[in-house]
Amino acid sequence: MPLLPIERLFTFKWIDEGKCSGWLSIMPLEDNQFDLSPDAFRDAISLRYGHEPVKLQGFCDGCGFAFSKNHALDFKKGSLVSARHHESRDLNIILCSKAGLKTTCEPVIKDSIEGNDSEVLRVDWGVRGLWESQREALFDICICNADAPSYQGKTIDSVFNAHKDFKRKKYAEAAEHKRASFSPILATCDGVFDFEAKAYTRQLAVLLSKKWSKSYAEVHGWIKARMQICIIRSVSLCLRGSRTKWRGAGCEDGAALPMMSEV
């Protein structure tokens, strides 16, 4: 009979199989953007071992319900979940640009019909020449919470496959009409990557290793660590950030300020 809850056993299994420990073996230098705040480091260790992070707020400031790890990682109000997605998107655009590839942020792959903006399809980034010379490769990223209650009892492969099928149904046909390839880039909040994401990082490492005259293994490890640290920071923001709307001072320039009376 297992000594640990079944959900924690699944977490340990996919962390072991996913080989997501690269960020723990690097020097936390600020120059390489590998430094983490104390809260971000503790949060990453807690998630890694299936624990609730310490000192979380009691109630969500966005909806008033009880706050927990899963609520923080899945509740979209306040745009913290969107920020988690955007940070990984922006990092990948930077990495592709460093490899000397022409990149596009959020390219449109399907235009609207009769001005209906809801029908416009955008992917997260496009790269020319990654897989084949001069051919456009399109990517859409998803950082999912594999510990969510809806995934309990499921393997990490089944979680990835569900997201992969959804993205392919949504984007693959439109990408093919544009004569481009499409690949979903999937990862968990623990930094475990799907098979296609691993193939993407390997190809990127090949290009960067040639450009920088570094060994493939060194560059590949650096790319994985950069992507994992990016996810860890954005996940910690979901746990610690505010979901309330920030309010400005109510004036746009000094002309609106009241005159100060002399004392």
Summary of the structure (lengths in Angstrom):
residues: 263
radius of gyration: 21.1
end to end distance: 77.9
largest distance: 78.5
contacts: 739
relative contact order: 0.17
helix: 48%
strand: 13%
